[in-house]
């Protein structure tokens, strides 16, 4: 299955060409994505006495419980601990949300793609407008091979009206799985994107300084690139170097030029023969 990554290049510095030529895919921390709800989950606003006792007892045995490694080290009785949690639960809850949000950014990076086979023509126009510099950029087609899936995880985003809920006193393994689900859940408002995410660990990526800023890249197998579509407004100084590279490298990459349909709110793609 071919999936697509839309790329804008406002300063026209040849980012798409670099992605194809160098085999480096830019990846980002989830906090850098454009949705402020990225990876957010919820915790119940109250906790029962039974849950408090469960939290304390489990924490004595397994410091991973509720992501509180210091719980097992606190020297006080179970009843004193339970009373303290009852008094401080709102504060504990807020701090857990902050800590987990920070930990998420230190572990995972991601790149976004769209399954355009599931997108209607009107929404496709939105993706070009939002992510490809108002149709001046390009769309890269990828056929990701799962034979090297130890290095990454490709997941479909789930669209829902509710966030994932994690309980403070929940089983640590279950909570860890729920956290991963939170990374793949977004509001139904974004469903037009039909998004897939390539998740990678930070230590599997390469860091580079670009314009004074530290950016991360994943060195992907170059056979993944299967096509390049040029936006309807893509300028020749972005388009021609890519065409020249594909021609000279003789790589089996399909090239197409997008244009506006004559009567509908849709795009037409014409193959570029080289």
Secondary structure by P-SEA (a helix, b strand, c coil): cbbbbbbbbccccaaaaaaaaacbbbbbccccccccccccccccccccaaaaaaaaaaaacccccccccccccccccaaaaaaaaaacaaaaaaaaaaaaaaaaaacccbbbbbccccccaaaaaaaaacccccccbbbbbbbccccccccbbbbbbbbccccbbbbccccaaaaaaaaaaaaaccccccccccccccccccccbbbbbcccbbbbbbbcccccccbbbbcccccccccaaaaaaaaaaccbbbbbbbbbbccccbbbbbbbcc
